């Protein structure tokens, strides 16, 4: 899936404005993505029922840690796509001056989708404020009247408590763990995994791989989707998310990847049609110029012929007049 394959430095020179705008927009989006949580401030903090069994699961460490997640589902697809695009350019005999635009084009679309998926995910987390399945185990909430959910008076439920405070000294929770109790929806692991790996799967579908008739492409796509699914399932297994959080995050990442790929393909078709129109227009202009040159040459030839025949014609006229 090389979106602008035939563009090179000559085309880039005619579109420097678009190049500069894209660079500036990418910088703005990356900065906004990095500081969105800080700018947003404190998100929504939901209340709870003391008999809510979906919040009574024990705390469990991450099966897929954030560092592993970033390396396998964000950095790896990005590097893989760039290497495959470089290989395609070299195998097609492209000059060095023609390598820049395909690489930059893949990079800008991938980064745009990554930032878009992450910002939508963060907005969902800050706005919804859904409690994680291990909420009671980490928070150990102390109610406004000083009671606990384990007290007989509160154990039966039926009351929705919104005024409470966590007791990390009882659970040994860190401030970061307390803050993360309210960002269950949607799953960030799932959205990141499905965006990066679905994007890579789409690229594999549209790229030329060695042995195109083999199972190399479908096996690679299966590994991408399979690993992304495992990441999502691990979040439910670790009691970090409800199953609906994982479904929402997976759909978010996959849909953003689909939309980004569709937008890139649509732009490629428009650029290709514009290039064909410009080529046909320049060809027609060249043909018209060639016809004009041919007509001028024919006129010059005819004029010289007339000049050569002029003495004979004068002779004929003179002879007739003499007779």
N, C-alpha and C positions, 0 to 999 in steps of 0.2 A: 504494500500500500504506500507507494511513493506519490504524494499528492501533486507535486509540481515538477515532474521529472525532467521536462525539457527546458526549464528555466535555468539560465546561467548568469554570469556576471553582466552580460550585455543587457539582459532583461532587468536584472537588479539595478543596473545603472539608470534605467528608465523609471524605476519604482522606488527610488531612494526615500521618497516621502512615506510610503507605506512601511518600509523597513524601519525607519526611525520611529514612526508611530507605534509599531508593534513592540519594539524594544521598550519604549517608555511605558506602554500599557502593561507589559509583562512585569516590569519593575514595580509599578504601582500595585498590581494585583498581588505580587509576592510580599510586598510590605504590608498590604492590608490583611493578607492571610496570616502573616506572622504576628500582627498586633490586634487581630479581631477580638480575641478573648479578653485582652486587657482593656480595649476600648469599650467592649460590651459591659464590662463590670460584673456585678454579682447577678447570676442567673436566677431563674425560678427555682424555689425550693418547695416541693410538694409536701403535703401532709400524708398521713397514713392511718390505717386502722390497726389496732393492736393484734387483731386476729388474722391479719393478711398473711397467708402462708407463702405467697410468692416472694415475700421479703425476708423469709426466715432461713435462707440457705447460709452455709458457713463460708467464710472468706477463703479463697483459694488463689495461689500465685498463678501468674500468667503462663499458660503453655506456650503461647507465641508471644515473646516479650516485644516491647516497642522497637527495640533495635533490630531484632530478627524480622519483624514486620516491615520496617522501612527498607532493609536491604533486599528482602525477597520479593516484595510486592510493589515497591516504588523505584528503587535504584536499579534493580536487575532488569525489569521491563524497559526502562529508559535506555540503559546501556545496550541491551540486546537489540532494540530497534535501531539505535544509531550504528551499531556494528553491521547489522544486516543491510542497512541503507548504504553504508560505505562499500560493502562488498558488491552490492548491486551496481553502484556507480562505477567501481573499478572494472567489473566484468563487462559492463556495457561500453568500455573504452572512453569514458568521460575524461576530459582534461581536468587538471587540478583546479582551474578557474571555474569549472562547472560543478565542483563538489560542495561549494558553500551553501547554495540555496536549498537543495534537497535536505541537507543536514539541519540547517536552521529551520526549515519549514516543519520537519518532524518534531524538532525540539519545541517550537512555539505552540504547536497544537497539543502536544503531550502536557506541557506545563500549564497551558490554559485549562485543560480538563482537570488536571490534578488540583489546581487552585480552586476551580469552581466546585468540585466535589467536596473538598475540605471545608470551604466556606459555608456551603449549604448544610453540611453535617454539623459544624459548630453552631450555626444559627438554630438548628433543631435541638441540639443539646441545651443551649442556653435558654431557649424559649419553653420547651416542654418540661424540663426539670424532672424527668421520671427517675424514681428511686431504683437503685440497683438491687438485685436479688439478695445480696448479702448485707442489706441495710441494717437490720437489727443486730447482726453479729459485730459490725464495725462501729455503729453509732451508739448503741446502748442508750436509746433516747430517755431523757428525763423530762417528764411532762410538766406543764405549767404549775400544777398543784403539788409538785415535788414527788409524785408517784412514778412508778415504772409500769411498763406493759406487763411485767411478770406478776404484778399485784393482782389479787383476786378481783378487786373493784374494776380493773381495766381489762382483764384478760378476756372477758366475754365479747369484747368489741362492740360494734354498733355506733361508736363515736369516732368521728374523723378529727384527728388532732393535727393542728397546724402550728401551735405554739409549743415548742420543745427545744431542748438543747442536747447535743451529743456529749458523751462522756468518754473521750478517748483514753483517759487514764485507766479505765476498766478494760478496754479492749486492746490497748497498746497501739492504737491507730496513729498514724502520722497526720499532720495537717493536710497533706496532699491526698491521703486516703479519704479524709472527711470531705474535702472539697469535691472529690470525684464521685461521691455517693449520689449526686443529683444530675448526672449526665449519662444516664443509661440509654436514652433514645436520641438518635439511632446509633447503631454500633459503628464506631470509627474504624475498628479493625476490619470489619466486613466491607465498608465502603471503600477503604483504601485498597484492599486486596482485590476486590472485584473491578475497580476502575483500572488499576495498572495491568492486571492479568487479562481482562477482557479486551483492553486496548491492544495488548500484545497478540492475543488470539485473532483479532481482526486484521492486524498487520500480517500475521502468518498466512491468513487466507488470501491476501491480495499481493503477496510478495512471491518472487520466483526463488524457490529453494532448490538445492541439489537433489537430484532424483525426484522430479516432480510427480512421477506416477507411483511413488512409494507411499508408505504410511507415515512418513516423517512429519508432514503437516498436521494430519488429524491427531497423531500421538502428542505432538507438541501442544496443540490446542486442548486436548484432554488433560494434560498435565497442568496447564494454566487454570482451567476451570475447576479441576479436582482439588488443587492446592488452595484456591480461593474459597472453595466450599469447606475445606477442612479448617481454614482459619475461622470462618463463621461458626462452625460447629464447636470449635474449641472455646468460643466465648460463652456458649450455653453450658458446656461441660465444666468450665471454671466458675460458673455462677456469677459471671461479670455482666451478663445481659439476659434479658428475657428473650424467648424465641422470636417474638415480634420485632424486637430491636434489631436482631440479626437479619431478618427478612427485609426490613426497611433499609438497613445499611447496604445490603447486597444489591437490592433493586436500585438504590441511589447510584452506587458506583457503576453498575452495568449500564444504566440508562445514560449517565453522563458520558461514558465511553462511546456508546452508540451514537449519541447526539454529536459529539466531537468528530467522530469518524465521518458521519453523514455531512456535517458542515464542511469538512476538509475535502471530501469527494465532490461536493457541489461546487466549491470554489475551483477545484481543479478542472471540472467540466467547463465552467465559465471562462477560465483562463485559456483552456485549449481551444474553445470556440473563438475567443478573441484573437488568439494567435493565428488560427486558420483564416479568419476574416482578414487580418492584417496581411498575411502571406498572399492570399488571393488578390487583395487590393494592390499590393506591391507588384505582383505578377502581371495583373491587368495593366497597371501603369507602365511597366517595362515593355509589355507587348504593344501598347499604344505608342510609346516612344519609338520602338523599333519600326512600327508601321509608318510613323511620321518621317523617320530617317529614310525609309525606303521610298516614300513618296517624293521627298526632296531630291533623293538621288535620281529617281526616274525623271523628275522635272529637269534636273540639270542635264541629264543625258539627252532628253528631247531637245532642249535648247541648243546644245552643242551640235546636234544633228542638223537642226534648222540652219544654224550658222554655216555649216559645211555645204549645205545645198543651196545657199543663197546665190552664189555666182551663176550657177546653172539656171536657176529660175530667172534671174535678170537677163541671162542670155536668151532664154525662150521668149521673154517679153519683148526684148529688143528686136529679135528676129521677126516676130510677128508684126511689130510696129514698122519695121523696115520694109517688109513685104507689103 
